[in-house]
């Protein structure tokens, strides 16, 4: 296929792009869209070449890492289990039923598979982020090899990826909730009232 290149192609390996044009059978929507336009117009810009080659290489790297992960993977068992791994992505989704937003996370378990589900409130309170280590009990369901979903998470353990500080949900639940300003004022009023009553009783019994 003869291509007209728009822009300065110096420093660009055009052969990499033409190989992709001739052999690509992947599913990346961006690459397929660019190749369709290139075939229709018979021309391509240097920016398009650079972008397609970059995305193609990124897809290859991801595919190789995924293959390595699956080769070492322990099969997921449906039902009650534990999730122990690292947070690899966090996303916010609009909930059309409640009008609010749901927070979801993808975790790469140390067993090799990845699981996706709602971020437990405990982890939201601790502002969980990508790279943090988490551990919790949940119900697991495999969708396909190497990927599944978790639900009903509980008994969480959170390890900050930057500070390595460990926080356990079970221990946090035992801690008393911080008192509100109104509660503190009521406590002070009660203390003052009890002190006044003691002074009054002492005076009357003198």
C-alpha positions, 0 to 999 in steps of 0.5 A: 500500500502506497502512503503519502506522509504528511509532515517530517518523517525524519526520526520516525521508523515508518516501517513499524507503522507499515507493518502494523497497517499490513498485519494488524488484527487486534481490537484496539479501537483507536488503532483500527480507526486510524488504519481505516482512515489511512486506508480510505485517504491513502495518507497519514500524518507523522503524529498519527504514525507516532501515536499508533506505534506508541499505542501498539507497543503499549498493547503488546507490553500489556499483553505480555504482562497479562500472559505472564500473570496468567501463567503463574495464576492460581485459579479463582474459586467461586464463593467465599474467599479472601482478596489479598493484593494491590489496588491497580485502578480506581474509578467513579461511576454514576448510579442511575438508580440513586442519582449518586456515584459508586466508587469501584476498584480493580485489585490484582490479587497475589494469586495472579487474577484480578477482581473488580467491585465496589470500594468498601466504605472502610477503604473510602474513609482511609482514602485508598489509592492506586498502589495501596495493599488491601486484604478483606473477605468477600464473595468471589465470582469468576467471569473469565480466566484471570478476571472476576468480581467480588461482593460483600467485602468485610474485615478489611486491612489497609496498608498505605502504599507510601507510608506502609501504615497498617489499619485494620477495620476490626480494630477501627470498629472498636474505637469510640466515634469522635464526639460532636461539639454538641456532645462535648457541650452537654458533657461540660454542662453535666459536669458543672451541674454535678459540681453545683449539686455537690456544693449545695449538698455540702452547704445544706449539711453544714 
